[in-house]
């Protein structure tokens, strides 16, 4: 792709002067071109020239590689036995600490769980020994379901017995890594590098404006600028996403200094400008109102430009394509060819510089479609210098006064991996692995934070919170730090339990007391080498030193890598990538100190890194090619794991299975916030995808049954529950129909409602309620949130989970994939309503089972009541028992029924049709099976007039 040449400043161009005096386009930098040889080998790349903005300020005292990380020869390898800092003799100040749950609460919780387990055992024994001889079929189904429910409850309850809370000390982190010391005289940041991954795939489903806001929140995060790099993976290869990112990069030059100047929270401009209340509260500077007004105007203009990009790209492409057709026609006429022959001019998508977009075209063409396009890397913001660059009060160059404000920006890179027909690109997991390799070559941060495009940084100190755990004693055995997911835009009643507070505040906290929480796909900070398939450090000091020396030896000796099967079998053919592995391992170690067998010297990460060059970016293009992973362990043992729609859970399972620990970090201010589907159908399809992934895990070698001894027992139980829980839906479906069958047949699951049954039922119910109250006490959620979760457990268990089980069985046994998609859509009444999407009724086949359950139970109650009233000898106990359980089922399905009504309470036609059919079928079956007692005047199976 040809590059646009730099224009002289001041000639009507849209450029700004950087703090070093260089004019920089607000679009993106095309100031370097590929050589002919490089262009032949790679599809597309952009090189960043050396400028005063990215040149190192001084030579580091320690030998370093191209990324600013220290490198020692074998003889110079630092020894953990020799203290590198006189501060080691001082009292250790921990970066983190555990906050135990109050003993009265946790002991009561464990005692109640044990009591309920014992009572369940006695109850099930009593149920088995006391069958209902008059309705063995009803008794048998109920006992089987109750046995499974007890087993499922045990799997869910056991991992909850050891919950913990954790706190971090950010002041200690700052003192250790950013204060002047004998090893770091200038007080430069000594924190390891952080690479942030943001993934998107379709600009139509994931609006570019949302992605741009997420990127801006990352660029403005409170982390050393020179240590922070942001990578956007556009798996759709869309020019719309590319140009939206360019707009965000331009706006960041004003937004990031504004956030630093006025300590803005949150640093997502869309969310910040929508905050209700007094924006000046807590702001000390007198120019805050003026700066905020200017930034708001600039942001509104950026929104207009981004929202207008689809039309802008279309008009531009139409104009260029028309010009190409005219030129082709002229060439045809000049060559003497028949002008009546139609021309075959491709309908290309054009960039602003007058060149073809190398990714996916709006009108797909050969080598320019979603599954067939070249690899693209564009450095939107160059790597910053290691020294702060202060702004000025010149408002002609700056939007706001940035005096004494560091105006540097983190490196920002657009990445779209190569895609070609015939290759399995492995969806999101494949895109994440491409980013792992690209970032290793370009920045090689020791830690990786991955975010979805709609999850932005709500707490600018979130990365530092994660570093407190990674850099503390024992942090070298932590593979990732998982943050809870918090959601915006959810209705106040949280009708469909979109916030998932029970999972994030109860289950995940409890797992943190074992081997660590599961990985949930976003808001997770990884140790890079843990993704490379490494095992956690074990053994004594000498063993760890030997391992570190071996890594250094392999980095300098290619034959050593080949003899150990690491190149190319494990990591691929890239020598630059393999050389980055021991550097990332060393950079991620905690500082040397008491209790740390193998740390790194203080001040070893304070030097500048060299700027990117053509060879580095070309190698980054090479590692995102579609053939790079062939015959390697990527997706099998290395990186994100392939083969499941829930690749996140499987990836975390593999790490725990190798012996790593993970940490759950709940911050006082939410670390990240995102959006959740509040529409009923969208929520059901989300749950369907999760449950389908769990079924795939159950039928794969990632089943916790096959875990090794490095995984703790209760952690294995938790992972087993992840694969087992969808199968509970089979028994739940049956159990939801049992009350109706009981009412229609006049029988009950027990022979009679005696005192023993009622006492057992009362104890089990009360113990469940008390457990819920104690969980609320130690987790901080509300009883309403707990109840909403219970309701949606029944809704999902009778709709999405059975479909997932069916899909899993068909895939495993017959190799058939079934897709449950939307079939019709009804628009909301008021599009201006904040929760208009909540009231949309989108029909899907997943709704059939819950609708059937509700209608059958309602009809059964009506039939049973009428029969009992007019019976010669009414059996009120059976009526009360069956009606109670039917109402219990209907109470759980109430949010589902409310969702079917929409905002105006209008019931979809399908509900009336389905209810009429069911009423007719049930009536005919009932009259046929149980005709009236006096059949002398009425034919069998007939009706009385």
Secondary structure by P-SEA (a helix, b strand, c coil): cccccccccccccccccccccbbbbccccccccccaaaaaccccccccccccccccccccccccccccbbbbcccccccccccccccccccccccbbbbbccaaaaaaaaaaaaaaaaaaaaaaaaaaaccccccaaaaaaaaaaaaaaaaaaaaacccccccbbbbbbaaaaaaaccccccccccccccccbbbbbbbbcccccccaaaaaaaaaaaaacccccccbbbbbbcccccaaaaaaaaaaaaaaacaaaaaaacccccccaaaaaaccccccccccccaaaaaaaaaaaaaaaaaaaaaaaaaaaaaaaaaaaaaaaaaaaaaaaaacccccccccccccccccccccccccccccccccccccccbbbbbcccccccbbbbbcccccccccccccccccccbbbbbbcccccccccccaaaaaaaaaaaaaacccccbbbbbcccccccccaaaaaaaaaaaccccccccbbbbbbbbcccccccccccccccccccaaaaaaaccccccccccbbbccccccccccccccaaaaaaaaaaaaaaaacaaaaaaaccccccccccaaaaaaaaaaaaaaccccccccccccccccccbbbbcccaaaaaaaaaaacccccccccccccccccccccaaaaaaaaaaaaabbbbbbbbcccccccccccccaaaaaaaaaaaaaaaaaaaacccccccccccccaaaaaaaaaaaccccaaaaaaaaaaaaaaaaaacccccccccaaaaaaaaaaaaaaaaaaaaaaaaccccaaaaaaaaaaaaaaaacaaaaaaaaaaaaaaccbbbbbcccccccccccccccccccbbbbcccaaaaaaaaaaaaaaaaaaaaaaaacccccaaaaaaaaaaaaaaaaaaaaaaaaaacccccccaaaaaaaaaaaaaaaaaaaaacccccccccccccccc
